[in-house]
């Protein structure tokens, strides 16, 4: 798990310096995997329809409900690696 945590932290740092900006769908996936890995399942109410960005982020994170942190970290690392 320590190796995975280190790889995850490196991927988080790498995500800030990708060669090109990913499309919005990929950015939502990155956000959702990061949140699931670091905070667990989404909590709270879904943002209202006037907050489209917040709502999209909440929905993306909510789709990962029940995924354990280890799996989310691994998927996050793999996704960032594929974008380099």
MMTF fields as JSON, N, C-alpha, C and O atoms, coordinates in Angstrom:
{
  "mmtfVersion": "1.0.0",
  "mmtfProducer": "UNKNOWN",
  "numBonds": 335,
  "numAtoms": 336,
  "numGroups": 84,
  "numChains": 1,
  "numModels": 1,
  "chainsPerModel": [1],
  "groupsPerChain": [84],
  "chainIdList": ["A"],
  "bondAtomList": [4, 2, 8, 6, 12, 10, 16, 14, 20, 18, 24, 22, 28, 26, 32, 30, 36, 34, 40, 38, 44, 42, 48, 46, 52, 50, 56, 54, 60, 58, 64, 62, 68, 66, 72, 70, 76, 74, 80, 78, 84, 82, 88, 86, 92, 90, 96, 94, 100, 98, 104, 102, 108, 106, 112, 110, 116, 114, 120, 118, 124, 122, 128, 126, 132, 130, 136, 134, 140, 138, 144, 142, 148, 146, 152, 150, 156, 154, 160, 158, 164, 162, 168, 166, 172, 170, 176, 174, 180, 178, 184, 182, 188, 186, 192, 190, 196, 194, 200, 198, 204, 202, 208, 206, 212, 210, 216, 214, 220, 218, 224, 222, 228, 226, 232, 230, 236, 234, 240, 238, 244, 242, 248, 246, 252, 250, 256, 254, 260, 258, 264, 262, 268, 266, 272, 270, 276, 274, 280, 278, 284, 282, 288, 286, 292, 290, 296, 294, 300, 298, 304, 302, 308, 306, 312, 310, 316, 314, 320, 318, 324, 322, 328, 326, 332, 330],
  "bondOrderList": [1, 1, 1, 1, 1, 1, 1, 1, 1, 1, 1, 1, 1, 1, 1, 1, 1, 1, 1, 1, 1, 1, 1, 1, 1, 1, 1, 1, 1, 1, 1, 1, 1, 1, 1, 1, 1, 1, 1, 1, 1, 1, 1, 1, 1, 1, 1, 1, 1, 1, 1, 1, 1, 1, 1, 1, 1, 1, 1, 1, 1, 1, 1, 1, 1, 1, 1, 1, 1, 1, 1, 1, 1, 1, 1, 1, 1, 1, 1, 1, 1, 1, 1],
  "groupList": [{"groupName": "UNK", "atomNameList": ["N", "CA", "C", "O"], "elementList": ["N", "C", "C", "O"], "formalChargeList": [0, 0, 0, 0], "bondAtomList": [1, 0, 2, 1, 3, 2], "bondOrderList": [1, 1, 2], "singleLetterCode": "X", "chemCompType": "L-PEPTIDE LINKING"}],
  "groupTypeList": [0, 0, 0, 0, 0, 0, 0, 0, 0, 0, 0, 0, 0, 0, 0, 0, 0, 0, 0, 0, 0, 0, 0, 0, 0, 0, 0, 0, 0, 0, 0, 0, 0, 0, 0, 0, 0, 0, 0, 0, 0, 0, 0, 0, 0, 0, 0, 0, 0, 0, 0, 0, 0, 0, 0, 0, 0, 0, 0, 0, 0, 0, 0, 0, 0, 0, 0, 0, 0, 0, 0, 0, 0, 0, 0, 0, 0, 0, 0, 0, 0, 0, 0, 0],
  "groupIdList": [1, 2, 3, 4, 5, 6, 7, 8, 9, 10, 11, 12, 13, 14, 15, 16, 17, 18, 19, 20, 21, 22, 23, 24, 25, 26, 27, 28, 29, 30, 31, 32, 33, 34, 35, 36, 37, 38, 39, 40, 41, 42, 43, 44, 45, 46, 47, 48, 49, 50, 51, 52, 53, 54, 55, 56, 57, 58, 59, 60, 61, 62, 63, 64, 65, 66, 67, 68, 69, 70, 71, 72, 73, 74, 75, 76, 77, 78, 79, 80, 81, 82, 83, 84],
  "secStructList": [7, 2, 2, 2, 2, 2, 2, 2, 2, 2, 2, 2, 2, 2, 2, 6, 6, 7, 1, 1, 7, 7, 7, 2, 2, 2, 2, 2, 2, 2, 2, 2, 2, 2, 2, 2, 2, 2, 2, 7, 1, 7, 7, 1, 7, 7, 7, 7, 6, 6, 7, 2, 2, 2, 2, 2, 2, 2, 2, 2, 2, 2, 6, 6, 6, 6, 7, 7, 2, 2, 2, 2, 2, 2, 2, 2, 2, 2, 2, 2, 2, 2, 2, 7],
  "xCoordList": [0.825, 0.0, 0.864, 0.494, 2.02, 2.902, 3.398, 3.512, 3.694, 4.132, 3.027, 3.269, 1.805, 0.663, 0.442, 0.183, 0.545, 0.356, 1.414, 1.104, 2.657, 3.737, 3.484, 3.694, 3.037, 2.741, 1.577, 1.571, 0.588, -0.575, -0.135, -0.535, 0.685, 1.161, 1.999, 1.925, 2.799, 3.588, 2.653, 2.867, 1.619, 0.658, -0.085, -0.365, -0.403, -1.072, -0.158, -0.615, 1.126, 2.081, 2.206, 2.231, 2.285, 2.417, 1.19, 1.301, 0.026, -1.209, -1.2, -1.925, -0.394, -0.329, 0.574, 0.593, 1.321, 2.233, 2.107, 3.108, 0.886, 0.667, 1.017, 0.899, 1.451, 1.848, 0.708, 0.948, -0.513, -1.65, -2.844, -2.955, -3.729, -4.898, -5.874, -6.276, -6.26, -7.218, -8.599, -8.895, -9.438, -10.796, -11.6, -11.182, -12.745, -13.54, -13.951, -13.947, -14.305, -14.716, -13.564, -13.771, -12.36, -11.176, -10.865, -10.504, -11.002, -10.775, -11.747, -11.36, -13.0, -13.974, -13.581, -13.728, -13.085, -12.653, -11.464, -11.417, -10.517, -9.359, -9.836, -9.403, -10.722, -11.261, -11.961, -11.71, -12.833, -13.625, -12.734, -12.934, -11.763, -10.859, -10.034, -9.823, -9.568, -8.796, -9.644, -9.198, -10.862, -11.733, -12.091, -12.107, -12.379, -12.736, -11.547, -11.713, -10.348, -9.144, -8.796, -8.336, -9.013, -8.576, -9.673, -9.373, -10.945, -12.015, -13.103, -13.943, -13.097, -14.135, -15.383, -15.334, -16.497, -17.753, -18.2, -17.984, -18.828, -19.363, -20.425, -21.188, -20.457, -21.46, -22.124, -21.632, -23.23, -23.921, -24.877, -24.976, -25.573, -26.572, -25.937, -24.902, -26.582, -26.152, -26.39, -27.465, -25.386, -25.575, -26.758, -27.119, -27.348, -28.493, -28.114, -26.933, -29.13, -28.871, -28.179, -27.67, -28.148, -27.453, -25.935, -25.173, -25.506, -24.069, -23.678, -23.512, -23.535, -23.302, -21.958, -21.868, -20.928, -19.611, -19.641, -19.203, -20.161, -20.261, -21.106, -20.797, -22.155, -23.058, -22.353, -22.485, -21.613, -20.876, -19.82, -19.646, -19.121, -18.111, -18.763, -18.268, -19.867, -20.578, -21.045, -20.885, -21.624, -22.116, -20.981, -21.122, -19.847, -18.702, -18.197, -17.891, -18.113, -17.649, -18.668, -18.29, -19.936, -21.005, -21.022, -21.415, -20.597, -20.543, -19.549, -19.646, -18.603, -17.586, -17.952, -17.145, -19.161, -19.604, -19.383, -19.772, -18.758, -18.511, -17.144, -16.708, -16.456, -15.116, -14.142, -14.137, -13.313, -12.373, -11.226, -10.937, -10.587, -9.533, -8.378, -7.812, -8.028, -6.913, -7.169, -6.293, -8.372, -8.736, -8.752, -8.274, -9.302, -9.365, -7.962, -7.696, -7.064, -5.677, -5.021, -4.37, -5.192, -4.575, -5.112, -4.34, -6.419, -7.009, -6.505, -6.241, -6.372, -5.884, -4.459, -4.151, -3.6, -2.202, -2.155, -1.421, -2.936, -2.95, -3.434, -2.885, -4.465, -5.008, -3.989, -3.795, -3.341, -2.335, -1.173, -0.669, -0.748, 0.348, -0.031, 0.802, -1.286, -1.723, -1.789, -1.777, -1.858, -1.955, -0.598, -0.516, 0.454, 1.799, 2.297, 3.402],
  "yCoordList": [-1.208, 0.0, 1.266, 2.28, 1.193, 2.362, 2.71, 3.885, 1.68, 1.914, 2.57, 3.495, 2.076, 2.636, 4.092, 4.945, 4.369, 5.741, 6.674, 7.796, 6.199, 7.002, 7.225, 8.327, 6.185, 6.31, 7.277, 8.058, 7.211, 8.105, 9.556, 10.433, 9.806, 11.173, 11.707, 12.891, 10.833, 11.238, 11.566, 12.544, 10.747, 10.984, 12.3, 13.018, 12.616, 13.896, 15.047, 16.007, 14.951, 15.992, 16.041, 17.118, 14.856, 14.792, 15.362, 15.909, 15.232, 15.693, 17.209, 17.724, 17.905, 19.361, 19.817, 20.996, 18.871, 19.25, 18.296, 17.868, 17.976, 17.13, 17.913, 19.138, 17.206, 17.909, 18.727, 19.795, 18.23, 19.023, 18.825, 17.817, 19.808, 19.78, 18.713, 18.738, 17.77, 16.747, 17.352, 18.463, 16.612, 17.085, 17.053, 16.446, 17.706, 17.852, 16.512, 16.363, 15.538, 14.225, 13.57, 12.974, 13.678, 13.101, 13.865, 13.259, 15.182, 15.982, 15.576, 15.501, 15.315, 14.87, 13.515, 13.277, 12.632, 11.301, 11.437, 10.772, 12.302, 12.551, 13.074, 12.591, 14.052, 14.637, 13.575, 13.461, 12.805, 11.807, 10.735, 10.352, 10.256, 9.229, 9.786, 9.104, 11.034, 11.658, 11.761, 11.389, 12.267, 12.438, 11.097, 10.973, 10.096, 8.782, 8.177, 7.569, 8.344, 7.783, 8.504, 7.876, 9.816, 10.59, 10.841, 11.029, 10.847, 11.19, 10.121, 10.2, 9.131, 8.097, 8.536, 9.435, 7.897, 8.168, 9.615, 10.241, 10.126, 11.484, 11.608, 10.675, 12.758, 13.021, 14.348, 15.129, 14.592, 15.86, 15.801, 14.8, 16.907, 16.982, 17.343, 18.008, 16.889, 17.225, 18.718, 19.227, 19.431, 20.861, 21.108, 20.249, 22.281, 22.644, 22.831, 22.879, 22.936, 23.022, 24.313, 24.396, 25.312, 26.557, 26.419, 27.203, 25.423, 25.158, 23.965, 22.85, 24.217, 23.116, 22.418, 21.196, 23.179, 22.579, 21.716, 20.565, 22.277, 21.532, 20.281, 19.235, 20.392, 19.267, 18.166, 16.983, 18.554, 17.583, 16.864, 15.65, 17.62, 17.011, 16.046, 14.939, 16.463, 15.628, 14.341, 13.256, 14.456, 13.282, 12.321, 11.108, 12.868, 12.017, 11.275, 10.084, 11.973, 11.362, 10.333, 9.261, 10.653, 9.769, 8.45, 7.421, 8.472, 7.252, 6.24, 5.047, 6.707, 5.814, 5.33, 4.678, 5.644, 5.265, 3.768, 2.937, 3.443, 2.05, 1.539, 0.49, 2.259, 1.836, 2.105, 3.19, 1.101, 1.287, 2.21, 2.37, 2.807, 3.802, 3.209, 3.88, 1.967, 1.322, 1.24, 1.563, 0.808, 0.705, 2.077, 2.244, 3.057, 4.416, 4.979, 5.631, 4.731, 5.2, 4.566, 5.252, 3.256, 2.549, 3.084, 3.329, 3.263, 3.801, 5.21, 5.56, 6.017, 7.395, 7.375, 8.086, 6.559, 6.464, 6.019, 6.598, 4.992, 4.486, 5.555, 5.701, 6.295, 7.342, 8.444, 8.875, 8.903, 9.972, 9.474, 10.212, 8.236, 7.666, 7.647, 7.922, 7.323, 7.239, 8.623, 8.72, 9.681, 11.033, 11.701, 12.768, 11.093, 11.702, 11.648, 12.109],
  "zCoordList": [0.0, 0.0, 0.0, -0.592, 0.671, 0.712, -0.69, -1.04, -1.492, -2.872, -3.68, -4.455, -3.486, -4.208, -3.803, -4.651, -2.508, -2.004, -2.614, -3.016, -2.678, -3.266, -4.76, -5.268, -5.459, -6.89, -7.104, -8.056, -6.201, -6.281, -6.094, -6.86, -5.08, -4.819, -5.972, -6.3, -6.592, -7.759, -8.926, -9.643, -9.111, -10.194, -9.984, -10.944, -8.73, -8.426, -8.854, -9.475, -8.524, -8.918, -10.446, -11.042, -11.069, -12.527, -13.236, -14.333, -12.611, -13.246, -13.459, -14.311, -12.698, -12.806, -13.956, -14.308, -14.538, -15.63, -16.822, -17.396, -17.177, -18.35, -19.612, -19.636, -20.665, -21.889, -22.518, -23.082, -22.421, -22.905, -21.981, -21.285, -21.993, -21.108, -21.603, -22.766, -20.727, -21.128, -21.4, -20.959, -22.127, -22.386, -21.085, -20.099, -21.099, -19.877, -19.267, -18.045, -20.103, -19.591, -18.836, -17.779, -19.375, -18.722, -17.435, -16.426, -17.466, -16.254, -15.146, -13.98, -15.503, -14.507, -13.935, -12.736, -14.787, -14.337, -13.367, -12.333, -13.717, -12.849, -11.494, -10.447, -11.521, -10.288, -9.44, -8.24, -10.073, -9.344, -8.725, -7.572, -9.474, -8.943, -7.782, -6.78, -7.926, -6.845, -5.577, -4.492, -5.722, -4.556, -3.922, -2.698, -4.748, -4.212, -3.472, -2.414, -4.03, -3.41, -2.107, -1.154, -2.066, -0.899, 0.133, 1.312, -0.292, 0.654, 0.776, 1.673, -0.107, -0.053, -0.799, -1.638, -0.487, -1.194, -1.027, 0.012, -2.078, -2.068, -0.973, -0.722, -0.34, 0.694, 0.384, -0.431, 1.034, 0.843, -0.334, -1.043, -0.512, -1.57, -2.901, -2.961, -3.963, -5.311, -5.539, -5.221, -6.091, -6.353, -7.288, -8.093, -7.171, -8.002, -9.46, -9.803, -10.322, -11.758, -12.174, -13.291, -11.314, -11.656, -11.498, -12.063, -10.73, -10.533, -11.407, -10.914, -12.714, -13.648, -13.426, -13.543, -13.11, -12.879, -11.624, -11.643, -10.532, -9.284, -9.445, -8.874, -10.213, -10.448, -11.251, -10.935, -12.279, -13.098, -12.256, -12.369, -11.417, -10.536, -9.556, -9.348, -8.958, -7.987, -8.655, -8.096, -9.852, -10.582, -10.912, -10.753, -11.375, -11.724, -10.486, -10.553, -9.369, -8.124, -7.633, -7.16, -7.741, -7.277, -8.047, -7.498, -9.317, -10.122, -9.552, -9.839, -8.751, -8.18, -6.779, -6.116, -6.331, -4.986, -4.754, -5.575, -3.635, -3.285, -3.709, -3.235, -4.591, -5.019, -3.876, -3.293, -3.56, -2.451, -2.871, -4.057, -1.877, -2.12, -2.922, -3.785, -2.644, -3.327, -4.837, -5.639, -5.214, -6.635, -7.29, -8.412, -6.585, -7.129, -7.333, -8.343, -6.379, -6.52, -7.735, -8.522, -7.89, -9.013, -10.344, -11.271, -10.438, -11.67, -11.949, -13.099, -10.902, -11.046, -11.608, -12.564, -11.007, -11.453, -12.917, -13.717, -13.269, -14.644, -15.628, -16.719, -15.227, -16.109, -16.341, -17.477, -15.293, -15.436, -16.295, -17.142, -16.084, -16.885, -18.372, -19.236, -18.656, -20.053, -20.723, -21.95, -19.92, -20.463, -20.658, -21.267, -20.155, -20.27, -21.7, -21.987]
}
